[in-house]
Amino acid sequence: MRSRYSAFVLGLEGYLRESWHPQSCPEVLQLDPQQCWLGLAIRACEGGGATDQEGVVEFVARSKRDGRASRLHERSRFVRVAGHWRYLDGEIIPAKSRRR
């Protein structure tokens, strides 16, 4: 997960494609060079150990574009393919309503 975040920060499309599962890798990957990534926080991990074939990582990635901050909160599923972890898909976790 951290390596994919770093690839987004650095704009490394080739690495992102290599680390994506072939069944879910988009034909066109549009990285936004104006997006400034500010940080990654791993919230939870399930599986993903040395003998596991699947794993889930919940994370929050913060970014800024045109002076506006945003955050991506996702539960990402990874599977091991030929000994390497590949991003399969993710579920976006919506921001919780603010309480007053």
Secondary structure, 3 states (H helix, E strand, C coil): CHHHHHHHHHCCHHHHHHCECCCCCCCCCCCCCCCEEEEEEEEEEEECCCCCCEEEEEEEEEEEECCEEEEEEEEEEEEEECCEEEEEEEEECCCCCCCC
